[in-house]
Amino acid sequence: MWLNTKVLVVGGGPAGVTAARVLAESGVDVILLERNLSFVKPCGGGVSLSAFEELGIPKTTIKKEVKNVRIVSPKGERLDMGLRDGNLAIVERGEFERVLRNRAEEQGAEVIEGDFVRIIDDNDKIYRVEARVGDVMTEIAAEYIIAADGVNSRVRTAMGIKPSKSLFTFSERIKEVETGFCELWFGSSHAPGVYSWVFPATDGISAGTGSFEPGEIKVLFGRFKQRRGIIAEGRKRIYRIPIWKGNLYNKGKVIFAGDSAGQVIPLIYEGIYYAMKAGEFAAGAIIEKKVGNYKRRWKARFQKRFTLMDKLRDYFFKDNASAERLVALHRRPEIQELSLRLWIKKDSSMEGFKDYIKLFGKFLS
Ligand SMILES: Cc1cc2nc3c(=O)[nH]c(=O)nc-3n(C[C@H](O)[C@H](O)[C@H](O)COP(=O)(O)OP(=O)(O)OC[C@H]3O[C@@H](n4cnc5c(N)ncnc54)[C@H](O)[C@@H]3O)c2cc1C
């Protein structure tokens, strides 16, 4: 089989479906190639409510709204923070992608269930891609490729780029336990250099832990469950989260968006919003016929925020003493307000960053 399109979007996660919709809305010929249309990514599904307005995400995808965040220090100091007017929505992955994919399709994107295999060649400024569609090897010719195929990006490898460094997660969906908080638990015994979490889910909770050492992730999660007092069992998954480096935007007319480019914000490891914004920026750059606009727009919008969070992560996730300080600092209303502004409200104003650096500088010196 042989297909031809202006843009081939590989991967139908948040980055890919957004890119495909924006392109199709502008009348650009686009194929969205997704390996498994029934795929449900292991994920907490937390998306700030403000993102729904900004990205036009249908609110019907919201399963729960969380109004409070709880952070727990290694020694067990507990701090509850109200999100006030900036609640966090919980979506159900799988359904979330389906709703957004349908919108892209309604706008004219062609959705194909198939697996990107390799780039055959890129002569005459056209990429010839081999994809497996059912049992049929299919060739797709495209002027642009958007690599939105996640942390294990095969497009990345096909372009000769090494996989991102990543964090391993072990997570479990448990129906028998409920929480009204987004809980973040710090402690090197169960989440060295990271945190463990309990988020409300559609039914029950999603709980998990992260580690840079894949070999010990299961044991760490077991320790976390014990600390949190969770006995019930559910569906367990292991998946990777990329570590942001900020060094990959595009190679020729192949644009990397979302997890394939490592665009998960350090410290809190939130990626859905950033993947969708990257998809939007990638599509915009193609519509404008200036691939370079992708990197320019992404950096203008997110570089400072990612850099700041990276620095804070290095400082606060160093050891247990630093995590104690993180929780203690958040007892100050002004720090709490700024952190929530940065996380939930996606404040990108210079004033927001200046305030943050000034305040943290004061308390960390
Ligand atoms: C345990 C866990 C919890 C998380 N919790 C949150 C959270 O609460 N909030 C948040 O914002 N972020 C969270 N994240 C991060 C978030 O899930 C990702 O950042 C986000 O999904 C990235 O979107 P994406 O579109 O770039 O990639 P993905 O969502 O990974 O989508 C990639 C898509 O590409 C497809 N694909 C892969 N290879 C191919 C191929 N060869 N051919 C065709 N298709 C292919 C896959 O099937 C998939 O559908 C969490 C991550 C993990 C692991």
The ligand as an ORCA input file, in Angstrom:
! r2SCAN-3c Opt
* xyz 0 1
  C       3.097      6.596     35.807
  C       2.982      7.932     35.123
  C       2.160      8.916     35.673
  C       2.040     10.153     35.022
  N       1.165     11.061     35.550
  C       0.974     12.245     34.906
  C      -0.003     13.177     35.371
  O      -0.737     12.930     36.341
  N      -0.149     14.350     34.683
  C       0.640     14.654     33.604
  O       0.474     15.738     33.039
  N       1.549     13.781     33.128
  C       1.733     12.581     33.736
  N       2.620     11.674     33.230
  C       3.368     12.024     31.991
  C       2.449     11.893     30.760
  O       1.840     10.634     30.769
  C       3.260     12.075     29.455
  O       4.131     13.165     29.581
  C       2.332     12.300     28.242
  O       1.523     11.177     28.014
  C       3.159     12.584     26.992
  O       2.319     12.618     25.861
  P       2.901     12.242     24.414
  O       1.795     12.445     23.467
  O       4.188     12.939     24.179
  O       3.302     10.692     24.513
  P       2.410      9.424     24.876
  O       1.257      9.806     25.690
  O       3.355      8.408     25.415
  O       1.855      8.936     23.473
  C       2.681      8.322     22.517
  C       1.799      7.541     21.561
  O       2.605      7.056     20.480
  C       2.197      5.732     20.176
  N       3.339      5.062     19.548
  C       4.500      4.675     20.126
  N       5.297      4.109     19.222
  C       4.643      4.131     18.042
  C       4.963      3.665     16.735
  N       6.128      3.037     16.456
  N       4.063      3.859     15.740
  C       2.869      4.471     15.997
  N       2.509      4.911     17.224
  C       3.388      4.752     18.225
  C       1.819      5.126     21.528
  O       0.954      4.021     21.371
  C       1.158      6.316     22.212
  O      -0.232      6.366     21.984
  C       2.771     10.433     33.847
  C       3.609      9.445     33.302
  C       3.704      8.205     33.925
  C       4.591      7.140     33.310
*
